[in-house]
Amino acid sequence: MKSTETLYRWFTRFSKRLSERQLIMILAVVVGIAAGIAGHLLRGCIHLIKQGLTSWADIEVANLLYFLYPMIGIAVTVLFVKYWVKDDISHGVTRIFYAISRRESRIKPHNCYTSLLASSATIGFGGSVGAEAPIVLTGAAIGSTVGQFLRLNYKYITLLLGCGAGAAIAAVYKAPIAGFVFVIEVLMLELTFTSVVPLILASVTAATTTYLLVDMQPFFAGVAPTFTLKEIPFYALLGLVGGCVSYFFASVSMRIEGRIKAIRKQRSRVLIGGVVLGALIFVFPPLYGEGYETITQLMTGRQASMFDQSLFYEWRDAFWMIVLYVAGILVFKVVAMTLTNASGGVGGTFAPSLFVGAMQGYLFAIVCNRLFGTELPVASFTLVGMATVMGGVMKAPITSMFLVAELTGGFVLFLPLMLASAVSFAVSYYFEPYSIYTKRLAARGELLTRNKDENTMQFLSTRPLIEYDFETVPLNGKLRHVIRAVEHTHRNIFPVVGQRGELMGVITMDDIRADMFDADKYVNPLTRYMSPPPERIHPDEPIRSVMEKFEQTRAWNLPVVDEAGHYLGFISKSKLLTAYREQLAHMSDE
């Protein structure tokens, strides 16, 4: 503890020599380096576990191992999370959204390493998910932890969180542009001069760190896509198909997750999910892990390698078997991914969406070439297919097209990427406006948007605004009870409550003004002066709803009641507006 305070004091003295912008730029570089190292460690751990488990086995043994490994990996992850982490670390990107909207961008420090370890076990043992969401959460946690340690305000903690998330994408895929765009488009971080430079620095630093630790080859080295203008209509059609596949991906995964999560016992979820996942991988070995090797095989003309250790090995050269096999992989990848996460594994949908898109693009190209005699480049359509599904699932067409362009180290496909991604986004948005990351939060009203007014209200809660110093009067009381209450309060409104504390109505000073100085009227029943409240507020009601009630009623005070109708207190319009202004100033760039 003393060393922490000493380090903080040293940092305070050092930071006084710098402007705010200079300080944040330095911190962005630090976060970028840390995220780059974390990304390299995650990839290394997954590779070591996978190689150690599968490299030595022959075909017969491997099939049995593929059936058992995923369940073991999920069980190990569940035990690690339950007894070591003791926190929910699933749905990494969704948790980042939640931290930004509900926790002032404060992510618990353990996320700097726990997601990395948990996802390594899940994916290394064959869980059919991606490492990107966990490493994005790790990067975001690094940025948030740095900001919290240095006691920065909400604005700068959020910016460093975004730096970490973007740096993680840049490090994993060697794609600094995609990392930067991801933060702006997916996390919806506000684009200002204050944020642009640190985000770029973090992404570039993370990618450079990866180059130093690994090499400077693109993610899909050796793939040389081509493009001609006559293929434009086919890319537009591919985008249309990609939009439909994106909707299938998101809707099926949400439904299956709901079914698995409905199983109450964690042990049963691990057993059922693990057995079904193992069976799928037993039949379709390419479902094991992330699947980037399979994508490379498709783009380099080695599609027969997909059948290695498969029950369908003998038919690896038959065209229609290839079509059916790839189609089965496409459909069941969504099921396998959802089973892995819902059963207790830790992984993301980033890589699975790329994988499904690659299968779709490959199928589209080979079927068109076979049935219509076209000569569509398989590698190019496989790559563009990746962008269509990823962009549709994440509602991030710009991120997807930059990412795919950077995966091969060139921008030859940028025109078809733009076209297909835009078409896919439009189609998927027609079916579902929210991304797979934001749908859960949007349903609970916890999602930040680009509307600063809405975002400010996301941080406000109704319960802390309740005022309790109002004098109540009984329903069967007389006017004298109100007169007596006037003597003990500065309020001009009095809630009328029943015998069980339920709110029956309200009385204002205007209601009793004509009789309050006439002692003969003090025996009048309160029901003569009481009127129903214009609206009632519940203590956990969203602030947006509370605002609307004040606007509709034009009242300055509204009563708060619980679900049974018992009186709790009042919320005043002035206190609500004061809290709104304070929160807006807290989030301001000034």
Number of C-alpha atoms within 10 A of each C-alpha: 6 7 8 10 11 11 13 15 13 11 12 12 10 11 14 10 10 12 9 12 14 13 15 22 20 15 20 30 23 21 33 36 25 24 38 33 20 25 31 19 16 23 17 13 19 24 15 13 17 19 13 13 17 17 9 9 13 10 12 11 12 20 21 15 19 26 23 20 24 32 28 19 26 30 23 18 21 22 14 16 22 12 9 10 16 10 13 13 21 22 19 26 25 20 19 26 21 20 20 26 22 17 13 17 29 23 25 14 17 15 24 24 18 20 28 27 20 27 31 30 26 33 28 27 28 35 34 32 33 27 28 27 29 32 36 32 30 31 34 35 31 30 34 33 24 20 24 20 14 15 12 14 14 20 18 22 27 24 26 34 35 34 35 37 36 33 43 38 31 33 32 26 21 30 28 29 21 27 33 27 24 26 24 21 18 19 22 15 21 18 12 9 9 16 22 16 15 27 31 23 23 36 35 26 25 37 31 21 23 24 16 11 12 10 12 14 13 17 19 18 12 13 17 14 19 13 16 11 8 9 15 15 13 17 28 20 16 25 32 22 23 33 30 18 26 32 23 18 26 23 17 16 22 16 12 16 19 13 12 20 17 11 13 9 9 16 14 13 20 24 16 17 25 28 17 18 31 27 19 22 30 22 19 25 25 26 28 26 26 29 21 17 13 19 26 20 15 19 23 13 11 12 17 15 16 22 19 15 20 20 15 15 13 10 13 18 12 10 13 12 13 20 17 12 17 22 17 15 24 23 17 18 29 25 20 28 27 30 29 29 25 26 26 27 33 33 34 28 30 19 23 30 31 29 30 31 30 32 27 28 28 27 22 22 23 21 16 14 15 11 8 9 10 13 12 21 18 21 24 24 32 27 29 33 35 30 35 42 38 35 30 36 32 24 28 23 29 21 25 27 30 22 25 27 23 21 21 21 20 13 15 16 20 16 15 25 30 21 21 32 35 24 25 33 28 19 22 31 18 11 14 18 15 19 21 23 23 22 17 15 17 14 10 9 13 20 20 24 16 11 9 14 12 14 19 22 20 21 19 18 18 19 16 11 17 19 15 12 11 18 19 20 22 17 20 12 16 19 21 18 16 25 15 12 17 16 9 10 13 11 14 13 21 20 27 26 20 15 9 9 17 18 27 19 21 23 23 16 16 11 15 17 10 10 13 17 11 9 10 9 14 17 12 14 16 24 17 12 17 19 16 13 17 16 15 18 22 17 20 12 13 19 20 16 12 19 14 11 17 19 12 10 13 11 14 13 19 23 23 25 19 15 9 9 16 16 25 20 23 22 23 16 19 11 15 19 12 11 18 18 13 12 17 17 12 14 19 12 11 6
